Amino acid sequence: MKRRYKYRKISPDDVKEMKKLSKNMTRKELAEKFGICRSTLFYHLNPKYKKDAIERAKKSRAKLTKEELRKREKKYNLRKVKYQKQRYHEDQEFRKRMISNIIKYQKKKEKCQQE
């Protein structure tokens, strides 16, 4: 099964724009415009849906064993690294931010080692 949408961060500005446009557009049209799935759109536009989704996630997570949590975390980290590598090569602004963060981290690490 091929995904139609890539993982994408939704900024607060995007949410504001979605709320404005939701009066004139259908949910399906909005989802296509922003390149997200409809459930993500519902999550950001409907506070009750968001609250319920968070509660469901907490309940399902509480049922997992430590080993299952570690596997899930590892899978998530692999997906995150893959996304960051792809974004690093495609988006110059992202690349600049990432490099500056790495430099800050290295300076902080060197400072801690000197103390």
Backbone as a printed PyTorch tensor [residue, N CA C, xyz], in Angstrom:
tensor([[[  0.8350,  -1.1780,   0.0000],
         [  0.0000,   0.0000,   0.0000],
         [  0.8820,   1.2450,   0.0000]],

        [[  0.7320,   2.0770,  -0.9850],
         [  1.5270,   3.2880,  -1.0940],
         [  0.8080,   4.4370,  -0.4050]],

        [[  1.5510,   5.1930,   0.3960],
         [  0.9560,   6.3290,   1.0920],
         [  0.7970,   7.4930,   0.1340]],

        [[ -0.3360,   8.1770,   0.2880],
         [ -0.5600,   9.3360,  -0.5670],
         [  0.1330,  10.5740,  -0.0310]],

        [[  0.3220,  10.6300,   1.2730],
         [  0.8780,  11.8190,   1.8940],
         [  2.1410,  11.4780,   2.6510]],

        [[  3.1230,  12.3640,   2.5850],
         [  4.3400,  12.1980,   3.3650],
         [  4.0860,  12.7730,   4.7500]],

        [[  4.9140,  12.3610,   5.7130],
         [  4.8200,  12.9460,   7.0370],
         [  5.1970,  14.4130,   6.9260]],

        [[  4.4180,  15.2400,   7.5680],
         [  4.6470,  16.6610,   7.4320],
         [  4.2650,  17.3510,   8.7340]],

        [[  5.0770,  18.2630,   9.1820],
         [  4.7720,  19.0440,  10.3800],
         [  3.7470,  20.1020,  10.0100]],

        [[  2.7610,  20.2520,  10.8560],
         [  1.7430,  21.2800,  10.6500],
         [  2.0760,  22.4330,  11.5910]],

        [[  2.3140,  23.6050,  11.0310],
         [  2.6530,  24.7660,  11.8550],
         [  1.3790,  25.4180,  12.3850]],

        [[  1.4950,  26.2240,  13.4400],
         [  0.3260,  26.9510,  13.9510],
         [ -0.2890,  27.8700,  12.8940]],

        [[  0.5540,  28.4060,  12.0030],
         [  0.0310,  29.2490,  10.9200],
         [ -0.8330,  28.4280,   9.9650]],

        [[ -0.4010,  27.1890,   9.7010],
         [ -1.1910,  26.2970,   8.8480],
         [ -2.5530,  26.0190,   9.4800]],

        [[ -2.5670,  25.8090,  10.7870],
         [ -3.8210,  25.5180,  11.4900],
         [ -4.7650,  26.7110,  11.3950]],

        [[ -4.2160,  27.9260,  11.5790],
         [ -5.0480,  29.1410,  11.4640],
         [ -5.6420,  29.2550,  10.0670]],

        [[ -4.8110,  28.9990,   9.0690],
         [ -5.2880,  29.0800,   7.6860],
         [ -6.3490,  28.0120,   7.4130]],

        [[ -6.1340,  26.8000,   7.9580],
         [ -7.1250,  25.7280,   7.7910],
         [ -8.4690,  26.1400,   8.3710]],

        [[ -8.4310,  26.7590,   9.5580],
         [ -9.6770,  27.1800,  10.2040],
         [-10.4090,  28.2180,   9.3650]],

        [[ -9.6580,  29.1410,   8.7680],
         [-10.2810,  30.1560,   7.9050],
         [-10.9100,  29.5100,   6.6730]],

        [[-10.1490,  28.6130,   6.0500],
         [-10.6060,  27.9980,   4.8030],
         [-11.6970,  26.9500,   5.0220]],

        [[-11.8130,  26.4210,   6.2400],
         [-12.7800,  25.3460,   6.4970],
         [-14.2260,  25.8180,   6.3230]],

        [[-14.4290,  27.1260,   6.3710],
         [-15.7830,  27.6550,   6.1720],
         [-16.2250,  27.5460,   4.7120]],

        [[-15.2600,  27.6070,   3.7990],
         [-15.5840,  27.6200,   2.3680],
         [-15.2430,  26.3280,   1.6270]],

        [[-14.4260,  25.4740,   2.2390],
         [-13.9720,  24.2640,   1.5490],
         [-14.3820,  23.0150,   2.3250]],

        [[-14.4670,  21.9030,   1.6060],
         [-14.7740,  20.6310,   2.2660],
         [-13.5070,  20.1140,   2.9340]],

        [[-13.6740,  19.1640,   3.8330],
         [-12.5190,  18.5840,   4.5270],
         [-11.5790,  17.8920,   3.5340]],

        [[-12.1560,  17.2380,   2.5640],
         [-11.3480,  16.5340,   1.5690],
         [-10.4890,  17.5260,   0.7740]],

        [[-11.0930,  18.6450,   0.3670],
         [-10.3530,  19.6580,  -0.3910],
         [ -9.2310,  20.2670,   0.4610]],

        [[ -9.5440,  20.5150,   1.7270],
         [ -8.5300,  21.0620,   2.6300],
         [ -7.3550,  20.0980,   2.8000]],

        [[ -7.6800,  18.8260,   2.9940],
         [ -6.6310,  17.8180,   3.1740],
         [ -5.7340,  17.7530,   1.9460]],

        [[ -6.3070,  17.8080,   0.7680],
         [ -5.5170,  17.7670,  -0.4620],
         [ -4.6660,  19.0310,  -0.6140]],

        [[ -5.2390,  20.1750,  -0.2550],
         [ -4.5150,  21.4480,  -0.3650],
         [ -3.2700,  21.4530,   0.5220]],

        [[ -3.3940,  20.9510,   1.7460],
         [ -2.2690,  20.9710,   2.6800],
         [ -1.4090,  19.7140,   2.5960]],

        [[ -1.8280,  18.7290,   1.8130],
         [ -1.0270,  17.5100,   1.6420],
         [ -1.0200,  16.6180,   2.8700]],

        [[ -2.1630,  16.5680,   3.5610],
         [ -2.2870,  15.7330,   4.7530],
         [ -3.5280,  14.8660,   4.6160]],

        [[ -3.6450,  13.8380,   5.4570],
         [ -4.8390,  13.0050,   5.4050],
         [ -5.9550,  13.6580,   6.2310]],

        [[ -7.1840,  13.2270,   5.9940],
         [ -8.3300,  13.8500,   6.6610],
         [ -8.2950,  13.6710,   8.1710]],

        [[ -7.7970,  12.5480,   8.6500],
         [ -7.7500,  12.3490,  10.0980],
         [ -6.8030,  13.3640,  10.7510]],

        [[ -5.7170,  13.7170,  10.0720],
         [ -4.8040,  14.7440,  10.5840],
         [ -5.5130,  16.0940,  10.6150]],

        [[ -6.2930,  16.3400,   9.5940],
         [ -7.0640,  17.5810,   9.5320],
         [ -8.0580,  17.6490,  10.6880]],

        [[ -8.7810,  16.5630,  10.9290],
         [ -9.7250,  16.5230,  12.0490],
         [ -8.9880,  16.7470,  13.3650]],

        [[ -7.8260,  16.1510,  13.4980],
         [ -7.0370,  16.2610,  14.7230],
         [ -6.7230,  17.7270,  15.0330]],

        [[ -6.3580,  18.4870,  14.0070],
         [ -5.9660,  19.8800,  14.2230],
         [ -7.1480,  20.8430,  14.3030]],

        [[ -8.2520,  20.5130,  13.6720],
         [ -9.3860,  21.4410,  13.6590],
         [-10.4120,  21.2040,  14.7570]],

        [[-10.4720,  19.9970,  15.2820],
         [-11.5040,  19.6600,  16.2540],
         [-10.8650,  19.3400,  17.6060]],

        [[-11.0030,  20.2340,  18.5970],
         [-10.3570,  20.0080,  19.8950],
         [-10.8100,  18.7120,  20.5800]],

        [[-12.0840,  18.3560,  20.4260],
         [-12.5900,  17.1280,  21.0570],
         [-11.9290,  15.8940,  20.4280]],

        [[-11.8110,  15.8860,  19.1110],
         [-11.1700,  14.7760,  18.4030],
         [ -9.7150,  14.6490,  18.8510]],

        [[ -9.0260,  15.7940,  18.9900],
         [ -7.6280,  15.7980,  19.4140],
         [ -7.4940,  15.2240,  20.8210]],

        [[ -8.3710,  15.6600,  21.7300],
         [ -8.3370,  15.1820,  23.1100],
         [ -8.5790,  13.6700,  23.1660]],

        [[ -9.5780,  13.1950,  22.4090],
         [ -9.8860,  11.7630,  22.3700],
         [ -8.7160,  10.9520,  21.8070]],

        [[ -8.0740,  11.4820,  20.7570],
         [ -6.9450,  10.7750,  20.1310],
         [ -5.7940,  10.6440,  21.1210]],

        [[ -5.5360,  11.6970,  21.8800],
         [ -4.4580,  11.6590,  22.8680],
         [ -4.7720,  10.6380,  23.9600]],

        [[ -6.0090,  10.6160,  24.4140],
         [ -6.4160,   9.6460,  25.4480],
         [ -6.3000,   8.2100,  24.9440]],

        [[ -6.7310,   7.9640,  23.7040],
         [ -6.6210,   6.6190,  23.1210],
         [ -5.1600,   6.1810,  23.0470]],

        [[ -4.2930,   7.1120,  22.6510],
         [ -2.8720,   6.7840,  22.5370],
         [ -2.2920,   6.4380,  23.9040]],

        [[ -2.6660,   7.1930,  24.9250],
         [ -2.1670,   6.9180,  26.2850],
         [ -2.6120,   5.5400,  26.7610]],

        [[ -3.8800,   5.2020,  26.5100],
         [ -4.4080,   3.9080,  26.9490],
         [ -3.7050,   2.7590,  26.2390]],

        [[ -3.5330,   2.8800,  24.9250],
         [ -2.9020,   1.7890,  24.1860],
         [ -1.4310,   1.6490,  24.5720]],

        [[ -0.7870,   2.7630,  24.8420],
         [  0.6240,   2.7340,  25.2530],
         [  0.7830,   2.0980,  26.6290]],

        [[ -0.1750,   2.3290,  27.5180],
         [ -0.1030,   1.7830,  28.8750],
         [ -0.1790,   0.2560,  28.8760]],

        [[ -0.7870,  -0.3230,  27.8490],
         [ -0.9450,  -1.7830,  27.7810],
         [  0.3100,  -2.4920,  27.2590]],

        [[  1.2450,  -1.7330,  26.6900],
         [  2.4300,  -2.3460,  26.0940],
         [  3.4710,  -2.7080,  27.1430]],

        [[  4.2270,  -3.7680,  26.8570],
         [  5.3360,  -4.1400,  27.7330],
         [  6.5400,  -3.2500,  27.4090]],

        [[  7.5570,  -3.3030,  28.2470],
         [  8.7540,  -2.4890,  28.0200],
         [  9.4350,  -2.8600,  26.7090]],

        [[  9.4510,  -4.1500,  26.4140],
         [ 10.0830,  -4.6180,  25.1660],
         [  9.3320,  -4.0750,  23.9440]],

        [[  8.0130,  -4.1200,  24.0020],
         [  7.2040,  -3.5960,  22.8950],
         [  7.4000,  -2.0910,  22.7390]],

        [[  7.5270,  -1.3940,  23.8550],
         [  7.7830,   0.0520,  23.8040],
         [  9.1330,   0.3470,  23.1570]],

        [[ 10.1520,  -0.4550,  23.5050],
         [ 11.4750,  -0.2730,  22.9020],
         [ 11.4380,  -0.5130,  21.3980]],

        [[ 10.7270,  -1.5610,  20.9770],
         [ 10.6140,  -1.8530,  19.5420],
         [  9.9180,  -0.7070,  18.8100]],

        [[  8.8510,  -0.2040,  19.4100],
         [  8.0960,   0.8930,  18.8010],
         [  8.9660,   2.1420,  18.6970]],

        [[  9.7290,   2.4200,  19.7450],
         [ 10.6180,   3.5880,  19.7650],
         [ 11.7010,   3.4560,  18.7010]],

        [[ 12.2590,   2.2440,  18.5670],
         [ 13.2980,   2.0040,  17.5700],
         [ 12.7430,   2.2090,  16.1500]],

        [[ 11.5490,   1.6810,  15.9170],
         [ 10.9030,   1.8200,  14.6150],
         [ 10.6470,   3.2960,  14.3080]],

        [[ 10.1770,   4.0300,  15.3190],
         [  9.9140,   5.4540,  15.1490],
         [ 11.2000,   6.2030,  14.8310]],

        [[ 12.2830,   5.8830,  15.5510],
         [ 13.5480,   6.5730,  15.3250],
         [ 14.0970,   6.3110,  13.9280]],

        [[ 13.9500,   5.0900,  13.4360],
         [ 14.4060,   4.7730,  12.0790],
         [ 13.6290,   5.5790,  11.0450]],

        [[ 12.3180,   5.6810,  11.2430],
         [ 11.4730,   6.4490,  10.3280],
         [ 11.8300,   7.9350,  10.3940]],

        [[ 12.1290,   8.4170,  11.5940],
         [ 12.4910,   9.8190,  11.7870],
         [ 13.8090,  10.1360,  11.0810]],

        [[ 14.7900,   9.2520,  11.2160],
         [ 16.0850,   9.4550,  10.5690],
         [ 15.9260,   9.4630,   9.0530]],

        [[ 15.1320,   8.5550,   8.5360],
         [ 14.8920,   8.4850,   7.0840],
         [ 14.2550,   9.7860,   6.5940]],

        [[ 13.2790,  10.2920,   7.3310],
         [ 12.6050,  11.5420,   6.9760],
         [ 13.5950,  12.7000,   7.0060]],

        [[ 14.4410,  12.7520,   8.0580],
         [ 15.3960,  13.8500,   8.1800],
         [ 16.4210,  13.8260,   7.0530]],

        [[ 16.8840,  12.6400,   6.6790],
         [ 17.8470,  12.5340,   5.5760],
         [ 17.2250,  13.0360,   4.2780]],

        [[ 15.9800,  12.6180,   4.0280],
         [ 15.2970,  13.0380,   2.8070],
         [ 15.1070,  14.5560,   2.8100]],

        [[ 14.6580,  15.0790,   3.9340],
         [ 14.4120,  16.5190,   4.0410],
         [ 15.7230,  17.2950,   3.9470]],

        [[ 16.7960,  16.7490,   4.5200],
         [ 18.1140,  17.3950,   4.4810],
         [ 18.5600,  17.6060,   3.0390]],

        [[ 18.3110,  16.6330,   2.1840],
         [ 18.7470,  16.7240,   0.7900],
         [ 17.8200,  17.5950,  -0.0500]],

        [[ 16.5600,  17.7160,   0.3410],
         [ 15.5820,  18.4500,  -0.4750],
         [ 15.3950,  19.9120,  -0.0610]],

        [[ 15.5800,  20.2210,   1.2260],
         [ 15.2180,  21.5350,   1.7490],
         [ 16.4530,  22.2440,   2.3030]],

        [[ 16.8650,  23.3350,   1.6370],
         [ 18.0780,  24.0320,   2.0490],
         [ 17.9290,  24.7220,   3.4060]],

        [[ 16.7620,  25.2800,   3.6860],
         [ 16.5350,  25.9330,   4.9780],
         [ 16.6560,  24.9160,   6.1210]],

        [[ 16.0850,  23.7410,   5.9210],
         [ 16.1670,  22.6760,   6.9100],
         [ 17.6280,  22.2880,   7.1310]],

        [[ 18.3820,  22.1900,   6.0350],
         [ 19.7930,  21.8240,   6.1130],
         [ 20.5740,  22.8500,   6.9330]],

        [[ 20.3190,  24.1420,   6.7000],
         [ 21.0090,  25.1950,   7.4510],
         [ 20.6870,  25.1100,   8.9380]],

        [[ 19.3980,  24.9170,   9.2670],
         [ 19.0000,  24.8020,  10.6720],
         [ 19.6500,  23.5920,  11.3270]],

        [[ 19.6850,  22.4870,  10.6080],
         [ 20.2440,  21.2570,  11.1600],
         [ 21.7430,  21.4230,  11.4260]],

        [[ 22.4580,  22.0130,  10.4960],
         [ 23.8950,  22.2310,  10.6580],
         [ 24.1630,  23.1780,  11.8250]],

        [[ 23.3740,  24.2430,  11.9340],
         [ 23.5810,  25.1820,  13.0490],
         [ 23.2960,  24.5060,  14.3920]],

        [[ 22.2930,  23.6290,  14.4350],
         [ 22.0010,  22.8950,  15.6730],
         [ 23.1360,  21.9470,  16.0430]],

        [[ 23.7190,  21.3060,  15.0430],
         [ 24.8450,  20.3910,  15.2870],
         [ 26.0380,  21.1720,  15.8360]],

        [[ 26.3050,  22.3340,  15.2590],
         [ 27.4240,  23.1580,  15.7180],
         [ 27.2030,  23.6130,  17.1640]],

        [[ 25.9770,  24.0390,  17.4790],
         [ 25.6510,  24.4500,  18.8520],
         [ 25.8590,  23.2900,  19.8250]],

        [[ 25.4000,  22.1110,  19.4260],
         [ 25.5340,  20.9300,  20.2780],
         [ 27.0040,  20.6010,  20.5190]],

        [[ 27.8240,  20.6600,  19.4600],
         [ 29.2410,  20.3470,  19.5940],
         [ 29.9490,  21.3490,  20.5140]],

        [[ 29.6070,  22.6350,  20.3880],
         [ 30.2020,  23.6530,  21.2570],
         [ 29.8080,  23.4180,  22.7090]],

        [[ 28.5470,  23.0770,  22.9230],
         [ 28.0650,  22.8150,  24.2740],
         [ 28.7740,  21.5990,  24.8700]],

        [[ 28.9640,  20.5790,  24.0430],
         [ 29.6420,  19.3530,  24.4820],
         [ 31.0960,  19.6390,  24.8460]],

        [[ 31.7750,  20.4260,  24.0070],
         [ 33.1670,  20.7860,  24.2810],
         [ 33.2860,  21.5920,  25.5800]],

        [[ 32.3500,  22.4900,  25.7920],
         [ 32.3430,  23.3020,  27.0080],
         [ 32.1750,  22.4410,  28.2520]],

        [[ 31.2850,  21.4560,  28.1840],
         [ 31.0670,  20.5570,  29.3080],
         [ 32.2880,  19.6960,  29.5890]],

        [[ 32.9870,  19.2730,  28.5430],
         [ 34.1770,  18.4320,  28.7120],
         [ 35.3340,  19.2260,  29.3210]],

        [[ 35.4160,  20.5320,  29.0290],
         [ 36.4770,  21.3650,  29.5590],
         [ 36.2990,  21.6220,  31.0530]],

        [[ 35.0470,  21.6140,  31.5120],
         [ 34.7680,  21.8940,  32.9210],
         [ 35.0140,  20.7300,  33.8110]]])
